[in-house]
Amino acid sequence: MSEYQQFLKERDLIDFYIQKGYQMKNITENLSGAYILFEREDSSGEKEMETIHLLTPAARKYFSVKLIQQQTVYPGPGA
């Protein structure tokens, strides 16, 4: 799979979780990529968590833009 095809797959995965109501809660970056922990509360108040692994630099840039958008829409405590 080409790097661009891999990016499209990773971008769609990020968008999928955001559309399902998940928020990015933790990001760990290392030499093998970025791990993003998504979290949301379901209708019963239980927390659901999903982790994805991003390999491409373009997807890492894409999630950083989405994270900034998330922080402006849902400012954290003390904002």
mmCIF file of the C-alpha atoms, coordinates in Angstrom:
data_MODEL
# 
_entry.id   MODEL 
# 
loop_
_atom_site.group_PDB 
_atom_site.id 
_atom_site.type_symbol 
_atom_site.label_atom_id 
_atom_site.label_alt_id 
_atom_site.label_comp_id 
_atom_site.label_asym_id 
_atom_site.label_entity_id 
_atom_site.label_seq_id 
_atom_site.pdbx_PDB_ins_code 
_atom_site.Cartn_x 
_atom_site.Cartn_y 
_atom_site.Cartn_z 
_atom_site.occupancy 
_atom_site.B_iso_or_equiv 
_atom_site.pdbx_formal_charge 
_atom_site.auth_seq_id 
_atom_site.auth_comp_id 
_atom_site.auth_asym_id 
_atom_site.auth_atom_id 
_atom_site.pdbx_PDB_model_num 
ATOM 1  C CA . MET A 1 1  ? 0.000   0.000  0.000  1.00 0.00 ? 1  MET A CA 1 
ATOM 2  C CA . SER A 1 2  ? 1.321   3.408  -0.898 1.00 0.00 ? 2  SER A CA 1 
ATOM 3  C CA . GLU A 1 3  ? 1.982   5.959  1.811  1.00 0.00 ? 3  GLU A CA 1 
ATOM 4  C CA . TYR A 1 4  ? -0.839  8.126  0.492  1.00 0.00 ? 4  TYR A CA 1 
ATOM 5  C CA . GLN A 1 5  ? -3.292  5.208  0.663  1.00 0.00 ? 5  GLN A CA 1 
ATOM 6  C CA . GLN A 1 6  ? -2.126  4.520  4.224  1.00 0.00 ? 6  GLN A CA 1 
ATOM 7  C CA . PHE A 1 7  ? -2.712  8.186  5.111  1.00 0.00 ? 7  PHE A CA 1 
ATOM 8  C CA . LEU A 1 8  ? -6.248  8.073  3.688  1.00 0.00 ? 8  LEU A CA 1 
ATOM 9  C CA . LYS A 1 9  ? -6.997  4.996  5.773  1.00 0.00 ? 9  LYS A CA 1 
ATOM 10 C CA . GLU A 1 10 ? -5.651  6.636  8.942  1.00 0.00 ? 10 GLU A CA 1 
ATOM 11 C CA . ARG A 1 11 ? -7.463  9.920  8.231  1.00 0.00 ? 11 ARG A CA 1 
ATOM 12 C CA . ASP A 1 12 ? -10.748 8.093  7.758  1.00 0.00 ? 12 ASP A CA 1 
ATOM 13 C CA . LEU A 1 13 ? -10.215 6.245  11.040 1.00 0.00 ? 13 LEU A CA 1 
ATOM 14 C CA . ILE A 1 14 ? -9.641  9.521  12.922 1.00 0.00 ? 14 ILE A CA 1 
ATOM 15 C CA . ASP A 1 15 ? -12.752 11.035 11.342 1.00 0.00 ? 15 ASP A CA 1 
ATOM 16 C CA . PHE A 1 16 ? -14.780 7.903  12.143 1.00 0.00 ? 16 PHE A CA 1 
ATOM 17 C CA . TYR A 1 17 ? -14.059 8.137  15.876 1.00 0.00 ? 17 TYR A CA 1 
ATOM 18 C CA . ILE A 1 18 ? -14.665 11.890 15.982 1.00 0.00 ? 18 ILE A CA 1 
ATOM 19 C CA . GLN A 1 19 ? -18.007 11.456 14.192 1.00 0.00 ? 19 GLN A CA 1 
ATOM 20 C CA . LYS A 1 20 ? -18.981 8.759  16.706 1.00 0.00 ? 20 LYS A CA 1 
ATOM 21 C CA . GLY A 1 21 ? -18.517 11.292 19.530 1.00 0.00 ? 21 GLY A CA 1 
ATOM 22 C CA . TYR A 1 22 ? -15.078 10.238 20.771 1.00 0.00 ? 22 TYR A CA 1 
ATOM 23 C CA . GLN A 1 23 ? -12.574 12.796 22.012 1.00 0.00 ? 23 GLN A CA 1 
ATOM 24 C CA . MET A 1 24 ? -8.804  12.489 21.972 1.00 0.00 ? 24 MET A CA 1 
ATOM 25 C CA . LYS A 1 25 ? -7.684  11.979 25.571 1.00 0.00 ? 25 LYS A CA 1 
ATOM 26 C CA . ASN A 1 26 ? -4.055  10.863 25.348 1.00 0.00 ? 26 ASN A CA 1 
ATOM 27 C CA . ILE A 1 27 ? -1.410  10.956 22.645 1.00 0.00 ? 27 ILE A CA 1 
ATOM 28 C CA . THR A 1 28 ? 1.883   9.110  22.773 1.00 0.00 ? 28 THR A CA 1 
ATOM 29 C CA . GLU A 1 29 ? 4.398   9.745  20.012 1.00 0.00 ? 29 GLU A CA 1 
ATOM 30 C CA . ASN A 1 30 ? 7.555   7.773  19.438 1.00 0.00 ? 30 ASN A CA 1 
ATOM 31 C CA . LEU A 1 31 ? 9.740   6.627  16.567 1.00 0.00 ? 31 LEU A CA 1 
ATOM 32 C CA . SER A 1 32 ? 7.160   4.075  15.433 1.00 0.00 ? 32 SER A CA 1 
ATOM 33 C CA . GLY A 1 33 ? 4.334   6.592  15.080 1.00 0.00 ? 33 GLY A CA 1 
ATOM 34 C CA . ALA A 1 34 ? 1.621   8.055  17.255 1.00 0.00 ? 34 ALA A CA 1 
ATOM 35 C CA . TYR A 1 35 ? -0.849  6.263  19.502 1.00 0.00 ? 35 TYR A CA 1 
ATOM 36 C CA . ILE A 1 36 ? -4.084  8.133  20.120 1.00 0.00 ? 36 ILE A CA 1 
ATOM 37 C CA . LEU A 1 37 ? -6.490  7.173  22.881 1.00 0.00 ? 37 LEU A CA 1 
ATOM 38 C CA . PHE A 1 38 ? -10.076 8.120  22.072 1.00 0.00 ? 38 PHE A CA 1 
ATOM 39 C CA . GLU A 1 39 ? -12.704 8.191  24.806 1.00 0.00 ? 39 GLU A CA 1 
ATOM 40 C CA . ARG A 1 40 ? -16.449 8.784  25.034 1.00 0.00 ? 40 ARG A CA 1 
ATOM 41 C CA . GLU A 1 41 ? -19.283 8.116  27.434 1.00 0.00 ? 41 GLU A CA 1 
ATOM 42 C CA . ASP A 1 42 ? -22.058 5.867  26.212 1.00 0.00 ? 42 ASP A CA 1 
ATOM 43 C CA . SER A 1 43 ? -25.730 6.338  27.060 1.00 0.00 ? 43 SER A CA 1 
ATOM 44 C CA . SER A 1 44 ? -25.347 4.513  30.393 1.00 0.00 ? 44 SER A CA 1 
ATOM 45 C CA . GLY A 1 45 ? -22.425 6.702  31.497 1.00 0.00 ? 45 GLY A CA 1 
ATOM 46 C CA . GLU A 1 46 ? -19.799 3.998  30.891 1.00 0.00 ? 46 GLU A CA 1 
ATOM 47 C CA . LYS A 1 47 ? -16.547 5.155  29.303 1.00 0.00 ? 47 LYS A CA 1 
ATOM 48 C CA . GLU A 1 48 ? -15.611 3.570  26.005 1.00 0.00 ? 48 GLU A CA 1 
ATOM 49 C CA . MET A 1 49 ? -11.964 3.758  24.917 1.00 0.00 ? 49 MET A CA 1 
ATOM 50 C CA . GLU A 1 50 ? -10.303 3.008  21.613 1.00 0.00 ? 50 GLU A CA 1 
ATOM 51 C CA . THR A 1 51 ? -6.641  3.336  20.650 1.00 0.00 ? 51 THR A CA 1 
ATOM 52 C CA . ILE A 1 52 ? -5.338  3.775  17.129 1.00 0.00 ? 52 ILE A CA 1 
ATOM 53 C CA . HIS A 1 53 ? -1.774  3.711  15.820 1.00 0.00 ? 53 HIS A CA 1 
ATOM 54 C CA . LEU A 1 54 ? -0.806  6.258  13.158 1.00 0.00 ? 54 LEU A CA 1 
ATOM 55 C CA . LEU A 1 55 ? 2.229   5.570  11.029 1.00 0.00 ? 55 LEU A CA 1 
ATOM 56 C CA . THR A 1 56 ? 2.287   8.317  8.401  1.00 0.00 ? 56 THR A CA 1 
ATOM 57 C CA . PRO A 1 57 ? 3.582   11.850 9.016  1.00 0.00 ? 57 PRO A CA 1 
ATOM 58 C CA . ALA A 1 58 ? 0.577   13.293 7.148  1.00 0.00 ? 58 ALA A CA 1 
ATOM 59 C CA . ALA A 1 59 ? -1.857  11.549 9.523  1.00 0.00 ? 59 ALA A CA 1 
ATOM 60 C CA . ARG A 1 60 ? 0.106   12.839 12.496 1.00 0.00 ? 60 ARG A CA 1 
ATOM 61 C CA . LYS A 1 61 ? -0.266  16.388 11.168 1.00 0.00 ? 61 LYS A CA 1 
ATOM 62 C CA . TYR A 1 62 ? -3.958  15.764 10.489 1.00 0.00 ? 62 TYR A CA 1 
ATOM 63 C CA . PHE A 1 63 ? -4.701  14.589 14.034 1.00 0.00 ? 63 PHE A CA 1 
ATOM 64 C CA . SER A 1 64 ? -2.864  17.607 15.471 1.00 0.00 ? 64 SER A CA 1 
ATOM 65 C CA . VAL A 1 65 ? -5.211  19.933 13.558 1.00 0.00 ? 65 VAL A CA 1 
ATOM 66 C CA . LYS A 1 66 ? -8.195  17.929 14.804 1.00 0.00 ? 66 LYS A CA 1 
ATOM 67 C CA . LEU A 1 67 ? -6.852  18.117 18.364 1.00 0.00 ? 67 LEU A CA 1 
ATOM 68 C CA . ILE A 1 68 ? -6.598  21.918 18.171 1.00 0.00 ? 68 ILE A CA 1 
ATOM 69 C CA . GLN A 1 69 ? -10.162 22.054 16.836 1.00 0.00 ? 69 GLN A CA 1 
ATOM 70 C CA . GLN A 1 70 ? -11.312 19.806 19.682 1.00 0.00 ? 70 GLN A CA 1 
ATOM 71 C CA . GLN A 1 71 ? -9.656  22.067 22.266 1.00 0.00 ? 71 GLN A CA 1 
ATOM 72 C CA . THR A 1 72 ? -11.352 25.169 20.894 1.00 0.00 ? 72 THR A CA 1 
ATOM 73 C CA . VAL A 1 73 ? -14.777 23.463 20.900 1.00 0.00 ? 73 VAL A CA 1 
ATOM 74 C CA . TYR A 1 74 ? -14.354 21.645 24.237 1.00 0.00 ? 74 TYR A CA 1 
ATOM 75 C CA . PRO A 1 75 ? -11.943 23.690 26.347 1.00 0.00 ? 75 PRO A CA 1 
ATOM 76 C CA . GLY A 1 76 ? -10.517 21.822 29.311 1.00 0.00 ? 76 GLY A CA 1 
ATOM 77 C CA . PRO A 1 77 ? -10.831 22.671 32.979 1.00 0.00 ? 77 PRO A CA 1 
ATOM 78 C CA . GLY A 1 78 ? -9.698  26.151 33.949 1.00 0.00 ? 78 GLY A CA 1 
ATOM 79 C CA . ALA A 1 79 ? -10.329 27.572 30.486 1.00 0.00 ? 79 ALA A CA 1 
# 
